[in-house]
Amino acid sequence: MQKRVFFTILLAFFALNSMAEGVIYLSTADFKEKVCFYDKNSNQAPQWKYLGDKPCLIDFSTTWCGWCKKLHPILEQLAKVYEGEIYVYTLDAEREREVAALFGVSSYPTIVFCPMEGGPRITKGYHELDYWQEAIKQFFGIEPKAQR
């Protein structure tokens, strides 16, 4: 009986955590499914067509980068402030080199903004929360929830 209760509570905990979007880790396969499909074996350059149902920003970072580690809590805040309006993805640029190469990522952190229409926009480096909120307003036309 105690095992059943424990597993029921554990299952509920994981179900609730999976409902909150937060920062979502992307693999190369996830990127091709959720952001933009490309075929690395094709002779043609990839054509940009964003696949998401709402805009996203993608954090290209590494596990050893101090600025990336400092940025992560800000990305978590952005995911909460804009929950339901944008996706906030993170991608390990050293593990997912193929995707990082598509955007010419050579320094960390690099953030790619993917609007619903038009091509992606790239910004580099660590910035405070207000910078990212202004960038989201500029690139996506979305205000932070508290300012509406």
Backbone bond lengths (Angstrom), bond angles and torsions (degrees), N, CA, C in turn:
res aa  C-N    CA-C-N  psi(-1)  N-CA   C-N-CA  omega(-1)  CA-C   N-CA-C  phi
1 M - - - 1.459 - - 1.527 111.04 -
2 Q 1.349 116.72 -44.27 1.467 119.70 -179.76 1.518 111.14 -64.65
3 K 1.346 116.70 -36.89 1.465 120.07 177.97 1.530 110.56 -61.80
4 R 1.316 116.37 -42.35 1.459 121.33 -178.69 1.534 110.47 -63.09
5 V 1.316 117.14 -44.15 1.463 121.64 178.73 1.526 109.99 -64.06
6 F 1.328 116.39 -44.82 1.464 120.61 179.34 1.528 110.88 -59.36
7 F 1.326 116.98 -47.00 1.470 119.90 -178.60 1.528 111.88 -68.94
8 T 1.314 117.66 -32.41 1.461 121.03 176.40 1.530 110.15 -65.85
9 I 1.328 116.77 -43.85 1.472 120.80 177.69 1.523 110.07 -64.89
10 L 1.310 116.73 -43.16 1.460 121.30 179.18 1.526 110.99 -61.65
11 L 1.306 117.43 -44.11 1.464 122.01 178.45 1.527 110.58 -62.83
12 A 1.322 117.45 -42.86 1.467 121.27 178.51 1.523 110.67 -62.56
13 F 1.322 116.95 -41.24 1.464 121.53 178.58 1.527 110.65 -59.30
14 F 1.337 117.11 -48.45 1.458 120.44 -179.26 1.524 111.54 -67.31
15 A 1.312 117.55 -35.97 1.469 120.81 178.24 1.523 110.62 -64.54
16 L 1.324 117.50 -43.45 1.465 120.40 179.01 1.527 111.24 -66.39
17 N 1.322 117.53 -40.70 1.465 120.57 178.99 1.512 112.18 -65.51
18 S 1.324 117.63 -34.17 1.461 119.38 -179.27 1.523 111.56 -75.32
19 M 1.327 118.32 -18.76 1.458 121.42 178.36 1.519 110.96 -74.55
20 A 1.294 118.06 -34.97 1.457 120.80 178.45 1.520 107.97 -77.65
21 E 1.325 115.86 128.87 1.455 118.93 -174.88 1.509 112.02 -69.35
22 G 1.315 118.85 -56.32 1.450 120.73 -176.89 1.517 111.01 56.47
23 V 1.316 116.24 -163.04 1.457 121.68 176.02 1.524 107.14 -80.66
24 I 1.316 116.63 129.66 1.462 122.94 -174.89 1.524 109.34 -108.08
25 Y 1.337 117.12 126.70 1.462 121.03 178.27 1.532 109.61 -76.64
26 L 1.329 116.61 134.73 1.460 122.31 177.67 1.524 110.59 -111.19
27 S 1.304 116.43 133.17 1.460 122.03 166.90 1.530 106.40 -96.87
28 T 1.310 117.18 175.46 1.467 120.06 176.29 1.523 110.34 -60.25
29 A 1.327 117.04 -43.24 1.465 120.91 178.98 1.537 110.78 -62.06
30 D 1.339 117.36 -42.12 1.470 120.93 177.52 1.522 110.69 -61.96
31 F 1.334 116.12 -42.96 1.464 121.13 179.66 1.530 110.11 -57.69
32 K 1.322 116.96 -45.88 1.467 121.32 -178.91 1.523 111.52 -65.43
33 E 1.316 117.31 -30.50 1.458 121.76 -178.83 1.531 112.82 -84.68
34 K 1.337 117.22 -39.47 1.464 121.08 -171.38 1.518 114.80 -102.67
35 V 1.333 117.01 -23.40 1.467 119.55 -172.57 1.522 111.66 -114.63
36 C 1.321 117.76 -64.49 1.461 120.93 -177.35 1.519 109.38 -157.28
37 F 1.333 116.68 122.58 1.453 119.34 178.27 1.522 109.91 -82.14
38 Y 1.311 116.06 139.67 1.466 122.12 173.97 1.518 107.89 -147.80
39 D 1.312 115.46 157.93 1.455 122.03 178.09 1.515 107.76 -117.96
40 K 1.316 117.40 110.00 1.464 120.25 -176.48 1.523 112.31 -67.33
41 N 1.325 117.39 -17.81 1.460 120.87 179.95 1.526 112.91 -90.75
42 S 1.315 116.46 -3.21 1.458 120.60 179.92 1.529 110.09 -74.79
43 N 1.316 115.70 149.46 1.465 121.05 176.40 1.522 111.67 -79.36
44 Q 1.319 116.78 -12.80 1.464 121.48 -178.02 1.527 110.69 -95.72
45 A 1.326 115.02 147.80 1.465 119.88 174.83 1.525 108.59 -66.01
46 P 1.346 117.39 144.55 1.471 119.09 179.75 1.529 111.13 -62.06
47 Q 1.315 115.72 138.77 1.456 122.01 175.91 1.526 107.54 -95.48
48 W 1.328 116.37 129.50 1.456 119.96 -178.16 1.515 110.49 -76.94
49 K 1.313 116.33 121.39 1.459 123.35 170.51 1.518 105.95 -145.93
50 Y 1.333 115.23 108.10 1.454 120.04 -178.57 1.525 109.08 -68.82
51 L 1.327 117.15 131.94 1.462 123.12 -174.97 1.524 114.06 -97.88
52 G 1.322 118.26 -9.46 1.456 121.13 -174.63 1.519 113.62 -73.09
53 D 1.337 115.33 164.81 1.455 121.07 178.15 1.537 112.16 -98.45
54 K 1.326 116.54 -0.69 1.461 122.83 171.67 1.524 107.04 -154.47
55 P 1.328 118.52 158.11 1.466 120.53 -177.21 1.524 111.50 -58.79
56 C 1.331 114.82 160.40 1.461 118.42 177.80 1.519 110.58 -142.49
57 L 1.314 114.44 159.88 1.459 120.19 166.01 1.514 106.66 -123.76
58 I 1.327 113.98 143.02 1.463 120.79 -177.27 1.523 108.57 -120.26
59 D 1.315 115.41 122.80 1.459 122.83 176.92 1.524 108.42 -92.35
60 F 1.337 116.32 114.95 1.457 121.71 173.04 1.530 106.18 -95.47
61 S 1.317 116.37 112.38 1.453 120.11 -176.23 1.524 109.36 -139.90
62 T 1.330 115.90 -179.20 1.456 122.04 176.35 1.524 108.53 -133.22
63 T 1.299 115.13 164.25 1.462 119.74 -178.61 1.523 112.38 -74.03
64 W 1.327 118.47 -23.32 1.467 122.00 -176.54 1.526 113.79 -94.79
65 C 1.316 118.02 -7.99 1.471 122.83 -174.14 1.537 111.20 -79.93
66 G 1.326 116.31 117.81 1.464 120.97 179.11 1.516 113.44 -63.66
67 W 1.337 117.70 -40.67 1.466 120.91 179.22 1.523 110.54 -66.36
68 C 1.329 117.07 -34.22 1.465 121.08 177.62 1.526 110.30 -64.39
69 K 1.335 115.78 -43.28 1.461 120.44 178.81 1.520 110.90 -63.83
70 K 1.325 116.34 -37.32 1.467 120.90 179.07 1.534 110.94 -69.98
71 L 1.327 117.22 -31.29 1.463 121.68 -179.19 1.524 112.41 -75.89
72 H 1.321 118.07 -29.32 1.467 120.63 -172.91 1.535 114.22 -54.74
73 P 1.344 120.90 -44.87 1.474 119.27 177.38 1.536 112.75 -61.76
74 I 1.325 116.73 -31.28 1.473 120.08 177.13 1.521 109.69 -68.83
75 L 1.318 116.72 -39.95 1.467 120.02 176.93 1.524 110.63 -63.30
76 E 1.332 116.75 -38.41 1.470 120.52 176.06 1.533 110.62 -61.17
77 Q 1.344 116.21 -42.20 1.472 120.29 177.43 1.526 110.10 -61.63
78 L 1.328 116.72 -45.23 1.465 120.57 179.63 1.527 111.01 -59.98
79 A 1.329 116.29 -41.65 1.461 120.16 178.73 1.522 111.26 -60.35
80 K 1.333 117.46 -36.35 1.466 120.70 178.73 1.521 111.75 -75.06
81 V 1.339 116.44 -45.16 1.467 120.76 -177.54 1.529 111.44 -63.40
82 Y 1.330 116.61 -37.58 1.470 121.17 -176.03 1.529 112.18 -107.19
83 E 1.332 116.46 21.46 1.468 120.43 -178.82 1.525 110.87 -54.85
84 G 1.310 115.13 132.27 1.466 120.58 -179.78 1.516 113.67 85.57
85 E 1.349 117.69 -8.80 1.463 120.95 -177.58 1.525 113.56 -114.11
86 I 1.332 115.96 -31.52 1.460 120.33 176.08 1.523 108.39 -141.31
87 Y 1.318 115.10 159.59 1.458 121.02 169.71 1.520 107.46 -98.06
88 V 1.326 115.61 141.67 1.456 121.26 172.97 1.529 105.89 -117.25
89 Y 1.324 114.47 110.00 1.460 121.41 -178.63 1.522 110.03 -106.43
90 T 1.325 116.08 154.00 1.456 121.88 169.24 1.511 107.78 -130.84
91 L 1.313 115.21 147.83 1.451 121.39 -175.93 1.527 108.06 -141.96
92 D 1.317 117.19 130.62 1.463 121.47 177.65 1.527 106.98 -77.43
93 A 1.320 116.41 106.71 1.467 121.54 -173.49 1.524 112.86 -65.03
94 E 1.308 117.89 -24.87 1.466 119.54 177.87 1.525 111.94 -81.49
95 R 1.304 116.56 -32.35 1.462 120.73 178.33 1.535 110.62 -79.77
96 E 1.317 116.40 -36.62 1.470 122.20 -176.84 1.537 109.48 -109.61
97 R 1.322 115.69 56.54 1.471 122.24 -174.62 1.527 113.01 -59.97
98 E 1.294 115.77 -33.42 1.461 120.44 -178.79 1.535 111.00 -59.32
99 V 1.326 116.31 -46.57 1.468 120.82 179.98 1.528 110.24 -69.82
100 A 1.320 116.77 -43.17 1.465 120.52 179.22 1.530 110.43 -58.43
101 A 1.320 117.50 -37.77 1.468 121.43 179.88 1.531 111.92 -65.48
102 L 1.320 117.38 -31.57 1.469 120.41 178.18 1.528 112.04 -58.80
103 F 1.338 115.70 -33.46 1.462 121.42 -177.95 1.527 112.37 -102.28
104 G 1.313 117.10 4.64 1.461 120.56 179.66 1.518 113.00 64.88
105 V 1.320 117.50 32.55 1.463 121.41 -178.14 1.525 109.22 -67.37
106 S 1.332 115.40 121.71 1.466 120.52 179.04 1.529 112.23 -132.68
107 S 1.322 116.99 -6.46 1.460 120.89 176.71 1.526 107.93 -139.10
108 Y 1.325 114.44 157.80 1.464 119.80 -173.45 1.518 110.67 -128.06
109 P 1.303 117.93 145.94 1.463 126.29 -9.34 1.531 111.51 -76.46
110 T 1.313 115.41 150.47 1.464 123.14 170.83 1.515 106.13 -119.46
111 I 1.318 116.26 131.78 1.465 121.40 -179.88 1.519 108.47 -115.20
112 V 1.334 115.74 130.54 1.459 122.02 177.38 1.519 107.78 -111.66
113 F 1.326 115.81 125.40 1.468 122.71 176.55 1.519 107.96 -97.24
114 C 1.322 117.06 125.54 1.460 122.25 -179.63 1.524 109.23 -116.05
115 P 1.344 117.57 100.37 1.464 120.27 177.75 1.531 110.20 -77.25
116 M 1.298 116.40 168.19 1.464 120.75 178.58 1.529 110.93 -65.94
117 E 1.297 116.86 -36.28 1.470 122.07 179.05 1.515 108.83 -121.79
118 G 1.324 117.08 145.73 1.456 120.80 178.47 1.518 111.30 87.34
119 G 1.314 114.78 177.11 1.453 120.69 -176.11 1.512 113.31 -85.55
120 P 1.320 115.40 169.62 1.469 120.65 179.66 1.522 111.49 -71.77
121 R 1.318 115.71 155.33 1.463 123.27 175.82 1.519 107.85 -120.14
122 I 1.320 115.92 140.91 1.466 120.50 -174.72 1.520 110.22 -117.76
123 T 1.327 115.69 136.30 1.461 121.82 172.28 1.530 107.47 -134.16
124 K 1.315 115.83 150.34 1.463 120.11 -174.77 1.521 111.04 -123.85
125 G 1.322 114.81 150.71 1.451 120.94 172.41 1.513 114.43 96.59
126 Y 1.320 113.75 170.67 1.461 122.57 178.10 1.518 109.22 -84.64
127 H 1.329 115.84 137.11 1.466 122.46 174.10 1.525 107.64 -142.83
128 E 1.314 115.76 160.03 1.464 121.65 178.37 1.535 110.71 -76.99
129 L 1.328 116.01 170.33 1.457 123.62 -175.58 1.527 112.66 -53.79
130 D 1.335 117.80 -44.96 1.472 119.91 -175.77 1.535 112.04 -62.24
131 Y 1.321 117.78 -33.58 1.464 121.09 176.65 1.530 110.31 -61.97
132 W 1.343 116.17 -46.21 1.463 120.07 -177.68 1.525 111.09 -68.33
133 Q 1.337 117.12 -35.85 1.463 119.46 177.19 1.523 110.79 -65.08
134 E 1.312 117.23 -40.24 1.469 120.96 177.43 1.526 110.49 -65.86
135 A 1.328 117.01 -39.88 1.470 120.82 178.17 1.530 110.78 -63.88
136 I 1.327 117.68 -41.07 1.466 121.50 178.00 1.526 109.85 -64.06
137 K 1.313 116.24 -40.83 1.475 120.29 177.01 1.531 109.89 -62.70
138 Q 1.322 116.83 -45.34 1.460 121.45 -178.13 1.531 112.13 -67.36
139 F 1.333 117.93 -47.94 1.457 121.18 -174.07 1.525 113.76 -82.38
140 F 1.351 116.72 -32.69 1.461 120.12 -175.62 1.526 113.98 -112.97
141 G 1.328 117.21 -13.37 1.463 120.38 -177.96 1.519 113.20 71.44
142 I 1.337 117.57 27.97 1.457 122.21 -176.95 1.525 109.36 -116.49
143 E 1.332 115.99 126.44 1.462 122.52 176.71 1.525 109.60 -87.13
144 P 1.337 117.53 151.74 1.479 119.37 172.63 1.530 109.70 -59.52
145 K 1.309 118.12 146.07 1.475 122.52 -176.99 1.520 112.53 -55.02
146 A 1.328 118.28 -38.89 1.464 121.48 -177.70 1.525 112.28 -66.86
147 Q 1.335 117.78 -20.20 1.465 120.74 -176.43 1.521 113.15 -98.67
148 R 1.315 117.93 8.44 1.475 120.43 -179.11 1.491 111.82 -90.81
